[in-house]
Amino acid sequence: MQYHDLTLTEGRSYSYGRDGLKDGAEIEQSPPKANDIVEVQRRFSTYVTFDEPAVGTGADTLEVEHVLEVCLEQVKNVVLPEFMQLLKSP
């Protein structure tokens, strides 16, 4: 999801969001044109969805839940330790 929080003149505010984006969608770079916009803050909420309960076909089919568990294990066991090492580097 993509959100815009606008601060307008005289302390007024306006917020709006855009629901999920599909693969290849372009992210809106600027809010609608208005003369009374003082500040713009954008924020994003990320998530992944699957249309199928399984990935693959036939004997190679994997449950999506299993695929996500493997991804999480890789992040915990490979990505995070490397990232922590990077933060400790001078």
Protein Blocks (a to p, Z undefined) as FASTA:
>chain_A
ZZdddddehhiacddddddddehiacdfbdcddfkbfbdcdddddddddfbfbecehjll
ccfklmmmmmmmmmmmmmmmmmmmmmmpZZ
